């Protein structure tokens, strides 16, 4: 069975319980990812400009509007769009935690 020390560490951090085939499959996939990253390292990137975050105060690429205080949507109007309503004008959603 193939083994890679990082697979166990990643599984622990992700709270995964890996067994047999899953560990082998993920080890293979992890090694393929590392091989691909090694290939990317070999690419000559001297002509490429470094990246930067697109939105800064000095260079806003997305126009930002100033925050303005205004009336919010009334609760009745918001809940009216909900497919199911709970008591006291509340949204009713499916349970996600057992």
N, CA, C and O atoms as CSV, one atom per row, in Angstrom:
chain,resi,resn,atom,element,x,y,z
A,1,UNK,N,N,0.840,-1.182,0.000
A,1,UNK,CA,C,0.000,0.000,0.000
A,1,UNK,C,C,0.884,1.244,0.000
A,1,UNK,O,O,1.835,1.342,0.775
A,2,UNK,N,N,0.557,2.199,-0.884
A,2,UNK,CA,C,1.295,3.444,-0.954
A,2,UNK,C,C,1.009,4.261,0.297
A,2,UNK,O,O,-0.065,4.163,0.892
A,3,UNK,N,N,1.989,5.067,0.682
A,3,UNK,CA,C,1.789,5.891,1.868
A,3,UNK,C,C,2.485,7.227,1.649
A,3,UNK,O,O,3.582,7.284,1.095
A,4,UNK,N,N,1.853,8.269,2.077
A,4,UNK,CA,C,2.429,9.604,2.013
A,4,UNK,C,C,2.114,10.271,3.341
A,4,UNK,O,O,0.945,10.346,3.719
A,5,UNK,N,N,3.119,10.758,4.062
A,5,UNK,CA,C,2.885,11.297,5.401
A,5,UNK,C,C,1.914,12.472,5.425
A,5,UNK,O,O,1.198,12.659,6.409
A,6,UNK,N,N,1.881,13.262,4.361
A,6,UNK,CA,C,0.985,14.429,4.345
A,6,UNK,C,C,-0.484,14.015,4.258
A,6,UNK,O,O,-1.356,14.744,4.731
A,7,UNK,N,N,-0.770,12.863,3.665
A,7,UNK,CA,C,-2.160,12.420,3.540
A,7,UNK,C,C,-2.769,12.222,4.926
A,7,UNK,O,O,-3.899,12.644,5.174
A,8,UNK,N,N,-2.034,11.589,5.819
A,8,UNK,CA,C,-2.543,11.394,7.177
A,8,UNK,C,C,-2.725,12.725,7.895
A,8,UNK,O,O,-3.694,12.914,8.630
A,9,UNK,N,N,-1.788,13.647,7.679
A,9,UNK,CA,C,-1.904,14.958,8.325
A,9,UNK,C,C,-3.119,15.725,7.801
A,9,UNK,O,O,-3.866,16.321,8.577
A,10,UNK,N,N,-3.310,15.706,6.487
A,10,UNK,CA,C,-4.465,16.393,5.887
A,10,UNK,C,C,-5.755,15.746,6.358
A,10,UNK,O,O,-6.720,16.448,6.661
A,11,UNK,N,N,-5.793,14.426,6.424
A,11,UNK,CA,C,-6.994,13.725,6.895
A,11,UNK,C,C,-7.303,14.108,8.336
A,11,UNK,O,O,-8.463,14.312,8.695
A,12,UNK,N,N,-6.270,14.205,9.157
A,12,UNK,CA,C,-6.482,14.593,10.562
A,12,UNK,C,C,-7.022,16.022,10.649
A,12,UNK,O,O,-7.955,16.290,11.406
A,13,UNK,N,N,-6.434,16.938,9.873
A,13,UNK,CA,C,-6.886,18.331,9.899
A,13,UNK,C,C,-8.314,18.478,9.374
A,13,UNK,O,O,-9.062,19.342,9.832
A,14,UNK,N,N,-8.688,17.635,8.414
A,14,UNK,CA,C,-10.036,17.682,7.840
A,14,UNK,C,C,-11.007,16.798,8.605
A,14,UNK,O,O,-12.175,16.685,8.232
A,15,UNK,N,N,-10.527,16.169,9.679
A,15,UNK,CA,C,-11.355,15.303,10.514
A,15,UNK,C,C,-11.952,14.156,9.691
A,15,UNK,O,O,-13.133,13.830,9.809
A,16,UNK,N,N,-11.096,13.555,8.852
A,16,UNK,CA,C,-11.516,12.436,8.012
A,16,UNK,C,C,-10.964,11.139,8.577
A,16,UNK,O,O,-9.828,11.092,9.049
A,17,UNK,N,N,-11.760,10.103,8.529
A,17,UNK,CA,C,-11.320,8.775,8.943
A,17,UNK,C,C,-11.087,7.957,7.680
A,17,UNK,O,O,-12.016,7.375,7.120
A,18,UNK,N,N,-9.825,7.921,7.237
A,18,UNK,CA,C,-9.500,7.226,5.995
A,18,UNK,C,C,-9.186,5.767,6.263
A,18,UNK,O,O,-8.505,5.426,7.230
A,19,UNK,N,N,-9.691,4.924,5.395
A,19,UNK,CA,C,-9.418,3.495,5.518
A,19,UNK,C,C,-9.002,2.967,4.154
A,19,UNK,O,O,-9.486,3.436,3.124
A,20,UNK,N,N,-8.119,2.006,4.151
A,20,UNK,CA,C,-7.691,1.244,2.987
A,20,UNK,C,C,-7.724,1.933,1.645
A,20,UNK,O,O,-6.820,2.695,1.302
A,21,UNK,N,N,-8.778,1.659,0.881
A,21,UNK,CA,C,-8.894,2.142,-0.491
A,21,UNK,C,C,-8.934,3.664,-0.556
A,21,UNK,O,O,-8.350,4.254,-1.464
A,22,UNK,N,N,-9.612,4.308,0.388
A,22,UNK,CA,C,-9.667,5.770,0.395
A,22,UNK,C,C,-8.271,6.358,0.571
A,22,UNK,O,O,-7.896,7.303,-0.123
A,23,UNK,N,N,-7.509,5.795,1.498
A,23,UNK,CA,C,-6.151,6.293,1.748
A,23,UNK,C,C,-5.279,6.104,0.503
A,23,UNK,O,O,-4.516,6.998,0.136
A,24,UNK,N,N,-5.391,4.944,-0.142
A,24,UNK,CA,C,-4.603,4.694,-1.354
A,24,UNK,C,C,-5.000,5.660,-2.466
A,24,UNK,O,O,-4.138,6.233,-3.132
A,25,UNK,N,N,-6.299,5.839,-2.665
A,25,UNK,CA,C,-6.788,6.730,-3.729
A,25,UNK,C,C,-6.337,8.157,-3.470
A,25,UNK,O,O,-5.851,8.829,-4.379
A,26,UNK,N,N,-6.494,8.627,-2.229
A,26,UNK,CA,C,-6.109,9.996,-1.915
A,26,UNK,C,C,-4.597,10.183,-1.981
A,26,UNK,O,O,-4.120,11.254,-2.357
A,27,UNK,N,N,-3.848,9.160,-1.623
A,27,UNK,CA,C,-2.391,9.246,-1.741
A,27,UNK,C,C,-1.995,9.391,-3.203
A,27,UNK,O,O,-1.137,10.207,-3.541
A,28,UNK,N,N,-2.618,8.602,-4.069
A,28,UNK,CA,C,-2.345,8.692,-5.505
A,28,UNK,C,C,-2.707,10.077,-6.035
A,28,UNK,O,O,-1.924,10.690,-6.760
A,29,UNK,N,N,-3.891,10.570,-5.674
A,29,UNK,CA,C,-4.324,11.891,-6.135
A,29,UNK,C,C,-3.397,12.988,-5.599
A,29,UNK,O,O,-3.063,13.923,-6.326
A,30,UNK,N,N,-2.985,12.881,-4.347
A,30,UNK,CA,C,-2.098,13.861,-3.745
A,30,UNK,C,C,-0.758,13.887,-4.482
A,30,UNK,O,O,-0.223,14.960,-4.760
A,31,UNK,N,N,-0.219,12.716,-4.796
A,31,UNK,CA,C,1.043,12.647,-5.532
A,31,UNK,C,C,0.898,13.235,-6.929
A,31,UNK,O,O,1.823,13.880,-7.423
A,32,UNK,N,N,-0.257,13.022,-7.580
A,32,UNK,CA,C,-0.498,13.614,-8.902
A,32,UNK,C,C,-0.531,15.136,-8.811
A,32,UNK,O,O,-0.007,15.829,-9.682
A,33,UNK,N,N,-1.147,15.647,-7.758
A,33,UNK,CA,C,-1.206,17.105,-7.561
A,33,UNK,C,C,0.203,17.655,-7.359
A,33,UNK,O,O,0.563,18.676,-7.945
A,34,UNK,N,N,1.002,16.981,-6.529
A,34,UNK,CA,C,2.370,17.438,-6.290
A,34,UNK,C,C,3.204,17.381,-7.565
A,34,UNK,O,O,4.015,18.273,-7.814
A,35,UNK,N,N,3.009,16.327,-8.383
A,35,UNK,CA,C,3.720,16.236,-9.661
A,35,UNK,C,C,3.333,17.386,-10.581
A,35,UNK,O,O,4.187,17.964,-11.252
A,36,UNK,N,N,2.048,17.716,-10.613
A,36,UNK,CA,C,1.584,18.816,-11.453
A,36,UNK,C,C,2.181,20.139,-10.976
A,36,UNK,O,O,2.599,20.961,-11.791
A,37,UNK,N,N,2.222,20.345,-9.669
A,37,UNK,CA,C,2.819,21.571,-9.133
A,37,UNK,C,C,4.302,21.651,-9.480
A,37,UNK,O,O,4.817,22.733,-9.761
A,38,UNK,N,N,4.986,20.516,-9.461
A,38,UNK,CA,C,6.401,20.493,-9.839
A,38,UNK,C,C,6.570,20.898,-11.304
A,38,UNK,O,O,7.518,21.604,-11.648
A,39,UNK,N,N,5.656,20.452,-12.165
A,39,UNK,CA,C,5.709,20.843,-13.574
A,39,UNK,C,C,5.492,22.342,-13.724
A,39,UNK,O,O,6.152,22.987,-14.538
A,40,UNK,N,N,4.571,22.899,-12.944
A,40,UNK,CA,C,4.312,24.340,-13.017
A,40,UNK,C,C,5.527,25.151,-12.571
A,40,UNK,O,O,5.771,26.245,-13.079
A,41,UNK,N,N,6.282,24.609,-11.623
A,41,UNK,CA,C,7.492,25.282,-11.164
A,41,UNK,C,C,8.527,25.402,-12.286
A,41,UNK,O,O,9.345,26.321,-12.282
A,42,UNK,N,N,8.488,24.476,-13.240
A,42,UNK,CA,C,9.459,24.469,-14.322
A,42,UNK,C,C,9.133,25.499,-15.404
A,42,UNK,O,O,9.994,25.806,-16.228
A,43,UNK,N,N,7.937,26.030,-15.422
A,43,UNK,CA,C,7.524,26.982,-16.449
A,43,UNK,C,C,8.262,28.302,-16.234
A,43,UNK,O,O,8.308,28.828,-15.122
A,44,UNK,N,N,8.834,28.825,-17.310
A,44,UNK,CA,C,9.517,30.117,-17.232
A,44,UNK,C,C,8.469,31.220,-17.124
A,44,UNK,O,O,7.659,31.417,-18.029
A,45,UNK,N,N,8.499,31.922,-16.025
A,45,UNK,CA,C,7.482,32.955,-15.809
A,45,UNK,C,C,8.110,34.334,-15.651
A,45,UNK,O,O,7.529,35.208,-15.008
A,46,UNK,N,N,9.272,34.533,-16.222
A,46,UNK,CA,C,9.962,35.805,-16.043
A,46,UNK,C,C,9.254,36.961,-16.737
A,46,UNK,O,O,9.423,38.114,-16.341
A,47,UNK,N,N,8.466,36.669,-17.763
A,47,UNK,CA,C,7.780,37.741,-18.482
A,47,UNK,C,C,6.458,38.124,-17.824
A,47,UNK,O,O,5.881,39.160,-18.154
A,48,UNK,N,N,5.981,37.309,-16.911
A,48,UNK,CA,C,4.687,37.583,-16.278
A,48,UNK,C,C,4.858,38.576,-15.144
A,48,UNK,O,O,5.783,38.471,-14.339
A,49,UNK,N,N,3.950,39.544,-15.093
A,49,UNK,CA,C,3.987,40.514,-14.003
A,49,UNK,C,C,3.394,39.888,-12.747
A,49,UNK,O,O,2.488,39.059,-12.829
A,50,UNK,N,N,3.907,40.285,-11.588
A,50,UNK,CA,C,3.334,39.762,-10.338
A,50,UNK,C,C,1.867,40.162,-10.211
A,50,UNK,O,O,1.455,41.226,-10.672
A,51,UNK,N,N,1.092,39.289,-9.579
A,51,UNK,CA,C,-0.320,39.578,-9.359
A,51,UNK,C,C,-0.480,40.477,-8.140
A,51,UNK,O,O,0.411,40.573,-7.296
A,52,UNK,N,N,-1.612,41.118,-8.068
A,52,UNK,CA,C,-1.931,41.950,-6.912
A,52,UNK,C,C,-3.422,41.887,-6.705
A,52,UNK,O,O,-4.163,41.451,-7.586
A,53,UNK,N,N,-3.859,42.318,-5.556
A,53,UNK,CA,C,-5.291,42.356,-5.285
A,53,UNK,C,C,-5.900,43.437,-6.155
A,53,UNK,O,O,-5.375,44.549,-6.222
A,54,UNK,N,N,-6.978,43.131,-6.807
A,54,UNK,CA,C,-7.569,44.045,-7.777
A,54,UNK,C,C,-8.204,45.291,-7.206
A,54,UNK,O,O,-8.334,46.282,-7.925
A,55,UNK,N,N,-8.600,45.291,-5.961
A,55,UNK,CA,C,-9.294,46.442,-5.406
A,55,UNK,C,C,-8.465,47.016,-4.272
A,55,UNK,O,O,-8.297,46.386,-3.228
A,56,UNK,N,N,-7.958,48.198,-4.485
A,56,UNK,CA,C,-7.267,48.935,-3.429
A,56,UNK,C,C,-7.735,50.372,-3.484
A,56,UNK,O,O,-8.374,50.786,-4.451
A,57,UNK,N,N,-7.423,51.128,-2.459
A,57,UNK,CA,C,-7.813,52.542,-2.475
A,57,UNK,C,C,-7.084,53.287,-3.581
A,57,UNK,O,O,-7.648,54.179,-4.214
A,58,UNK,N,N,-5.819,52.916,-3.815
A,58,UNK,CA,C,-5.031,53.596,-4.847
A,58,UNK,C,C,-5.489,53.222,-6.253
A,58,UNK,O,O,-5.356,54.006,-7.192
A,59,UNK,N,N,-6.031,52.009,-6.381
A,59,UNK,CA,C,-6.399,51.517,-7.702
A,59,UNK,C,C,-7.719,50.755,-7.619
A,59,UNK,O,O,-7.725,49.525,-7.668
A,60,UNK,N,N,-8.834,51.469,-7.495
A,60,UNK,CA,C,-10.124,50.768,-7.401
A,60,UNK,C,C,-10.579,50.277,-8.769
A,60,UNK,O,O,-10.905,51.078,-9.645
A,61,UNK,N,N,-10.600,48.972,-8.948
A,61,UNK,CA,C,-11.054,48.435,-10.224
A,61,UNK,C,C,-12.559,48.253,-10.237
A,61,UNK,O,O,-13.166,48.146,-11.302
A,62,UNK,N,N,-13.158,48.218,-9.071
A,62,UNK,CA,C,-14.601,48.144,-8.954
A,62,UNK,C,C,-15.062,49.410,-8.246
A,62,UNK,O,O,-14.643,49.676,-7.120
A,63,UNK,N,N,-15.915,50.189,-8.889
A,63,UNK,CA,C,-16.362,51.408,-8.226
A,63,UNK,C,C,-17.071,51.077,-6.912
A,63,UNK,O,O,-17.935,50.201,-6.869
A,64,UNK,N,N,-16.711,51.765,-5.870
A,64,UNK,CA,C,-17.315,51.563,-4.561
A,64,UNK,C,C,-18.201,52.765,-4.246
A,64,UNK,O,O,-17.825,53.910,-4.498
A,65,UNK,N,N,-19.345,52.498,-3.710
A,65,UNK,CA,C,-20.207,53.607,-3.301
A,65,UNK,C,C,-20.040,53.818,-1.807
A,65,UNK,O,O,-19.684,52.903,-1.065
A,66,UNK,N,N,-20.299,55.012,-1.397
A,66,UNK,CA,C,-20.224,55.319,0.030
A,66,UNK,C,C,-21.413,54.666,0.742
A,66,UNK,O,O,-22.508,54.572,0.189
A,67,UNK,N,N,-21.179,54.222,1.964
A,67,UNK,CA,C,-22.270,53.663,2.754
A,67,UNK,C,C,-23.268,54.765,3.082
A,67,UNK,O,O,-22.895,55.866,3.487
A,68,UNK,N,N,-24.541,54.443,2.899
A,68,UNK,CA,C,-25.586,55.404,3.220
A,68,UNK,C,C,-26.637,54.721,4.067
A,68,UNK,O,O,-27.057,53.601,3.775
A,69,UNK,N,N,-27.054,55.395,5.106
A,69,UNK,CA,C,-28.087,54.853,5.974
A,69,UNK,C,C,-29.439,54.993,5.264
A,69,UNK,O,O,-29.758,56.046,4.711
A,70,UNK,N,N,-30.218,53.918,5.292
A,70,UNK,CA,C,-31.549,53.955,4.694
A,70,UNK,C,C,-32.430,52.925,5.388
A,70,UNK,O,O,-31.947,52.089,6.151
A,71,UNK,N,N,-33.694,52.997,5.119
A,71,UNK,CA,C,-34.652,52.080,5.726
A,71,UNK,C,C,-34.416,50.669,5.210
A,71,UNK,O,O,-34.145,50.465,4.027
A,72,UNK,N,N,-34.519,49.711,6.100
A,72,UNK,CA,C,-34.365,48.331,5.668
A,72,UNK,C,C,-35.721,47.790,5.198
A,72,UNK,O,O,-36.763,48.412,5.404
A,73,UNK,N,N,-35.675,46.635,4.572
A,73,UNK,CA,C,-36.879,45.976,4.106
A,73,UNK,C,C,-37.714,45.556,5.314
A,73,UNK,O,O,-37.181,44.934,6.233
A,74,UNK,N,N,-38.990,45.875,5.336
A,74,UNK,CA,C,-39.813,45.460,6.473
A,74,UNK,C,C,-39.838,43.935,6.595
A,74,UNK,O,O,-39.847,43.233,5.584
A,75,UNK,N,N,-39.850,43.424,7.813
A,75,UNK,CA,C,-39.813,41.982,8.065
A,75,UNK,C,C,-40.946,41.263,7.345
A,75,UNK,O,O,-40.731,40.190,6.781
A,76,UNK,N,N,-42.145,41.829,7.354
A,76,UNK,CA,C,-43.282,41.184,6.681
A,76,UNK,C,C,-42.996,40.987,5.190
A,76,UNK,O,O,-43.295,39.931,4.632
A,77,UNK,N,N,-42.418,42.004,4.552
A,77,UNK,CA,C,-42.131,41.909,3.122
A,77,UNK,C,C,-41.056,40.859,2.844
A,77,UNK,O,O,-41.139,40.142,1.847
A,78,UNK,N,N,-40.050,40.762,3.712
A,78,UNK,CA,C,-38.996,39.775,3.524
A,78,UNK,C,C,-39.539,38.359,3.693
A,78,UNK,O,O,-39.244,37.486,2.877
A,79,UNK,N,N,-40.315,38.124,4.724
A,79,UNK,CA,C,-40.836,36.790,5.012
A,79,UNK,C,C,-41.891,36.383,3.990
A,79,UNK,O,O,-42.086,35.192,3.750
A,80,UNK,N,N,-42.565,37.339,3.394
A,80,UNK,CA,C,-43.576,37.014,2.384
A,80,UNK,C,C,-42.981,36.253,1.199
A,80,UNK,O,O,-43.694,35.501,0.534
A,81,UNK,N,N,-41.697,36.433,0.927
A,81,UNK,CA,C,-41.038,35.751,-0.188
A,81,UNK,C,C,-40.609,34.327,0.169
A,81,UNK,O,O,-40.195,33.570,-0.709
A,82,UNK,N,N,-40.701,33.960,1.430
A,82,UNK,CA,C,-40.265,32.651,1.890
A,82,UNK,C,C,-41.294,31.585,1.542
A,82,UNK,O,O,-42.493,31.835,1.663
A,83,UNK,N,N,-40.854,30.388,1.108
A,83,UNK,CA,C,-41.812,29.328,0.789
A,83,UNK,C,C,-42.543,28.817,2.030
A,83,UNK,O,O,-43.702,28.410,1.935
A,84,UNK,N,N,-41.893,28.831,3.180
A,84,UNK,CA,C,-42.552,28.422,4.423
A,84,UNK,C,C,-42.248,29.460,5.494
A,84,UNK,O,O,-41.138,29.987,5.574
A,85,UNK,N,N,-43.238,29.740,6.304
A,85,UNK,CA,C,-43.086,30.762,7.338
A,85,UNK,C,C,-43.282,30.137,8.706
A,85,UNK,O,O,-44.109,29.244,8.889
A,86,UNK,N,N,-42.505,30.623,9.660
A,86,UNK,CA,C,-42.646,30.179,11.031
A,86,UNK,C,C,-43.502,31.167,11.802
A,86,UNK,O,O,-44.016,32.128,11.230
A,87,UNK,N,N,-43.656,30.935,13.089
A,87,UNK,CA,C,-44.432,31.856,13.903
A,87,UNK,C,C,-43.729,33.209,14.022
A,87,UNK,O,O,-42.508,33.295,13.896
A,88,UNK,N,N,-44.489,34.233,14.260
A,88,UNK,CA,C,-43.955,35.590,14.472
A,88,UNK,C,C,-43.108,36.084,13.309
A,88,UNK,O,O,-42.053,36.683,13.521
A,89,UNK,N,N,-43.561,35.838,12.070
A,89,UNK,CA,C,-42.857,36.323,10.877
A,89,UNK,C,C,-41.388,35.907,10.848
A,89,UNK,O,O,-40.513,36.754,10.674
A,90,UNK,N,N,-41.113,34.642,11.011
A,90,UNK,CA,C,-39.754,34.126,10.944
A,90,UNK,C,C,-39.625,33.211,9.732
A,90,UNK,O,O,-40.595,32.584,9.305
A,91,UNK,N,N,-38.415,33.145,9.187
A,91,UNK,CA,C,-38.157,32.207,8.105
A,91,UNK,C,C,-38.107,30.800,8.685
A,91,UNK,O,O,-37.531,30.590,9.752
A,92,UNK,N,N,-38.696,29.850,8.000
A,92,UNK,CA,C,-38.603,28.445,8.414
A,92,UNK,C,C,-37.690,27.748,7.417
A,92,UNK,O,O,-37.932,27.773,6.210
A,93,UNK,N,N,-36.625,27.117,7.942
A,93,UNK,CA,C,-35.645,26.440,7.100
A,93,UNK,C,C,-35.516,24.996,7.557
A,93,UNK,O,O,-35.846,24.678,8.699
A,94,UNK,N,N,-35.036,24.110,6.671
A,94,UNK,CA,C,-34.856,22.712,7.071
A,94,UNK,C,C,-33.778,22.597,8.154
A,94,UNK,O,O,-32.825,23.376,8.187
A,95,UNK,N,N,-33.946,21.626,9.024
A,95,UNK,CA,C,-32.956,21.368,10.070
A,95,UNK,C,C,-31.690,20.834,9.426
A,95,UNK,O,O,-31.740,19.937,8.583
A,96,UNK,N,N,-30.543,21.396,9.831
A,96,UNK,CA,C,-29.270,20.932,9.277
A,96,UNK,C,C,-28.420,20.226,10.328
A,96,UNK,O,O,-27.490,19.502,9.975
A,97,UNK,N,N,-28.712,20.417,11.582
A,97,UNK,CA,C,-27.968,19.755,12.648
A,97,UNK,C,C,-28.894,18.785,13.334
A,97,UNK,O,O,-29.959,19.165,13.820
A,98,UNK,N,N,-28.492,17.541,13.373
A,98,UNK,CA,C,-29.326,16.507,13.984
A,98,UNK,C,C,-29.169,16.534,15.485
A,98,UNK,O,O,-29.793,15.736,16.184
